Amino acid sequence: MIPDFFQSPEQVNHIGLWKSIFGILLVLFATFVGVEIRLGNEDEEQ
């Protein structure tokens, strides 16, 4: 067991966690924006 190997993944996992959270928020934001645009277009057509 190499101690250096077990110390470095903590920082990588921490950065990966923030990337995952940011990605999920970005997808949710894009989804809500898409729904709002679609609802706005339906209102204009009627």
C-alpha positions as a LaTeX table, in Angstrom:
\begin{tabular}{lrrr}
\hline
Residue & $x$ (\AA) & $y$ (\AA) & $z$ (\AA) \\
\hline
Met1 & 0.00 & 0.00 & 0.00 \\
Ile2 & 1.44 & 3.32 & $-1.07$ \\
Pro3 & 0.35 & 6.26 & 1.13 \\
Asp4 & 0.77 & 8.81 & $-1.69$ \\
Phe5 & $-1.72$ & 6.91 & $-3.82$ \\
Phe6 & $-4.42$ & 7.26 & $-1.15$ \\
Gln7 & $-3.79$ & 10.95 & $-0.49$ \\
Ser8 & $-4.20$ & 12.28 & $-4.03$ \\
Pro9 & $-7.66$ & 10.82 & $-4.94$ \\
Glu10 & $-9.31$ & 12.86 & $-2.16$ \\
Gln11 & $-8.60$ & 16.12 & $-4.01$ \\
Val12 & $-9.58$ & 14.59 & $-7.35$ \\
Asn13 & $-12.85$ & 13.29 & $-5.89$ \\
His14 & $-13.51$ & 16.70 & $-4.33$ \\
Ile15 & $-13.07$ & 18.42 & $-7.70$ \\
Gly16 & $-15.12$ & 15.70 & $-9.38$ \\
Leu17 & $-17.90$ & 16.24 & $-6.85$ \\
Trp18 & $-18.04$ & 19.96 & $-7.61$ \\
Lys19 & $-18.05$ & 19.24 & $-11.36$ \\
Ser20 & $-20.93$ & 16.80 & $-10.88$ \\
Ile21 & $-22.95$ & 19.28 & $-8.82$ \\
Phe22 & $-22.32$ & 22.05 & $-11.35$ \\
Gly23 & $-23.28$ & 19.73 & $-14.22$ \\
Ile24 & $-26.54$ & 18.70 & $-12.55$ \\
Leu25 & $-27.45$ & 22.33 & $-11.82$ \\
Leu26 & $-26.65$ & 23.28 & $-15.41$ \\
Val27 & $-28.86$ & 20.51 & $-16.78$ \\
Leu28 & $-31.73$ & 21.45 & $-14.46$ \\
Phe29 & $-31.40$ & 25.12 & $-15.41$ \\
Ala30 & $-31.38$ & 24.29 & $-19.12$ \\
Thr31 & $-34.43$ & 22.05 & $-18.67$ \\
Phe32 & $-36.42$ & 24.78 & $-16.92$ \\
Val33 & $-35.41$ & 27.36 & $-19.52$ \\
Gly34 & $-36.48$ & 24.98 & $-22.30$ \\
Val35 & $-39.86$ & 24.42 & $-20.63$ \\
Glu36 & $-40.40$ & 28.16 & $-20.22$ \\
Ile37 & $-39.57$ & 28.81 & $-23.89$ \\
Arg38 & $-41.92$ & 26.03 & $-25.00$ \\
Leu39 & $-44.75$ & 27.35 & $-22.81$ \\
Gly40 & $-44.10$ & 30.87 & $-24.10$ \\
Asn41 & $-44.36$ & 29.72 & $-27.72$ \\
Glu42 & $-47.64$ & 27.91 & $-27.04$ \\
Asp43 & $-49.12$ & 31.07 & $-25.54$ \\
Glu44 & $-48.16$ & 33.12 & $-28.61$ \\
Glu45 & $-49.68$ & 30.62 & $-31.04$ \\
Gln46 & $-53.15$ & 30.77 & $-29.45$ \\
\hline
\end{tabular}
